[in-house]
Amino acid sequence: MANYFFNDIFANTSGDIEIGANGDIKLADAYDSIKNAINFLLKTDKGQYRPDKRVGCDLGTFIGQMTYNETFDLMENSVNANITKFVLDQSDLQVHVMPIDQNNAGVFLLVGGSYFDEIGNPLTGVQAEVITYVYPYSDGQPKLININ
């Protein structure tokens, strides 16, 4: 299990920046920063992010493909390879892709790790969480589900 310390600007699941209670741009703790980065990678195909064209999970390349187990395996491999390349240690990620219905696949990510604030104190209340992403989007938003 890896340790994660970095903070970033907070973005909701739509990717919109939020304003904090003090009127400044809201900052995310290390755990929310990881979830924001995962959300960004899941929504991005390689070449779309101009500062680094290597970034993205390429899920858009699967639109229109048949819902075979091989397709889901390819999606799992793409998500796993790119999230572990840019965001998480391999030991902190499990990826499962399966059909939800005839037109949608569910991408389920179990995210682990140890998270700390900017001065090195462990974040409290952080535990393994499943991030569920329906692809293609049915409503434009990925759904985040907490595991208790």
Protein Blocks (a to p, Z undefined) as FASTA:
>chain_A
ZZdfbdcddddfkopacddfkopacdddfklmmmmmmmmmmmpcehjammlmkgcjhlmm
mgoiacdfklmmmmmmmmmmmmmmmmmcfklcccddddfblmbccdddddedddddfkop
acehiacdddddddddfklpacddddZZ
